[in-house]
Amino acid sequence: MTRLFHFLPALVLVWLAAFVAALPAQAQPLRLQITEGVIEPMPFAMPAFVPENSAGSQYSESLARVVSANLTNTGLFREIPRSAHLGRISSFDASVNYSDWRAINTQALITGAVSVSGNRMNVKFRLFDVLSGQQIGEGLQFGGSTENWRRMAHKVSDAVYSRITGESGYFDSRVVFISESGSRGNRTKRLAIMDQDGENMQYLTDGRALVLGPRMSATGEQIIYTTYETGTPRIALMNTQTGQRQLVGDIPGAMTFSPRFSPDGRSLVFSAARGGNTDLYRLEIGSGQIQQLTSSPSIATAPSFSPDGRQITFESDRSGTSQIYVMPANGGEARRISFGQGRYSTPVWSPRGDMIAFTKSNAGRFHIGVMRTNGSEERLLTASFLDEGPTWSPNGRVVKFTREAQGGDPALFSVDISGRNLRRVPTPGPASDPAWGPLLP
């Protein structure tokens, strides 16, 4: 296997002291509260970024387009078409004529500028509350190489999202998944990674071995997945910066699969099938020490750590049908938390720690759902012929998953935790098993 990708170098972020504009005490900052009751997207205007030199002009439109798409795709924002704009932003430092933007019902105005020198780019932006006629927060500037221009657009998107919603964004992040090709009876499945919006896809494996169920570590520095390269399921650990990989968690006579990282990245939990039983095991990566967590004639699989690393949720058929359980991270008594109609599988703990996402099958339909960690307040977000394998955005507000129509190819979809804003995530071909990584540094 060759080195197939690397993470982009860190961007440089500086505060622009010259842009500091403290809000007067009486001003009420623009704020969008994300609740189930939010159904009307906030209208915003997003003129092209102002090129501050000739080399910057080739990025001015692209930067604004990515920021606008990110915000619009959340379902929380609605862009006002450029054709409706009365005001013009010809200089980044020019004062804003708020009446022009109020006249077209703009609530938030985002302005930006870009300059390029050689392969270095500087991007800066401002956010304005049009109704109160105030700038929101300080100006920010991001610096980096021109090849990172989409990352800078994602950084701007995260900053805008955070300032308006009060929550962290999720745009400057990546998703690892299984890219599929070939006929249904002879599928090639390759490990791949892409930006959260489907851009910049790169293959991580060459397709010679079947791979399944990838997951990214909390730092994004490692990926684990199940590989059939030896003929039986084994767990592979890949370094995302070097592309180097190794097989881990070998248990003689057992098939190992469904690995998940602990929050600190030092250990894994996984399933091992041996002698007719499938149990959960924990591997300390540094020492190679393996600890058996469950011992039952039933199946225990699909483990997922809580964000504090103290508990594990998993699926098991020990009650007769597949249900969701929670137990201490080092093993112990398991507590069943799913009691609704149907079968539950692939539980994943939210990075916020407050919910567990899951797959549910009932009455011939598959659903992606969420519930509290004690099993209460179950809510189904989707329904289709086959929905499965949820994964959380870094801020715990959006869930990506695999959807497959009857007789069709699998594809990646996303939905917010209120069940709104169902969207297909663009990929070059059939895709499955998404796993959302952390925000990039």
Salt bridges, closest charged atoms under 4 A:
GLU36 OE2 - ARG379 NH1 3.67
GLU52 OE2 - LYS124 NZ 3.31
GLU61 OE1 - ARG82 NH1 3.08
ASP93 OD1 - ARG126 NH2 3.97
GLU167 OE1 - ARG352 NH1 3.41
GLU167 OE2 - ARG397 NH2 2.68
ASP172 OD2 - ARG151 NH2 2.76
ASP172 OD2 - LYS155 NZ 3.16
GLU180 OE1 - ARG187 NH1 2.67
GLU180 OE2 - LYS189 NZ 3.83
ASP195 OD2 - ARG150 NH1 2.93
ASP195 OD1 - ARG174 NE 3.27
ASP197 OD2 - ARG150 NH2 2.67
ASP197 OD2 - HIS154 NE2 3.73
ASP206 OD2 - ARG208 NH2 2.65
GLU229 OE1 - ARG245 NH2 2.78
ASP250 OD1 - ARG234 NE 3.81
GLU284 OE2 - ARG282 NE 3.34
ASP354 OD2 - ARG352 NE 3.98
ASP354 OD2 - ARG372 NH1 3.74
GLU377 OE1 - ARG372 NE 3.42
GLU378 OE2 - LYS360 NZ 2.86
ASP387 OD1 - ARG403 NE 2.76
GLU404 OE2 - ARG184 NH2 3.37
ASP409 OD1 - ARG187 NH2 2.43
ASP416 OD2 - ARG420 NH1 3.76
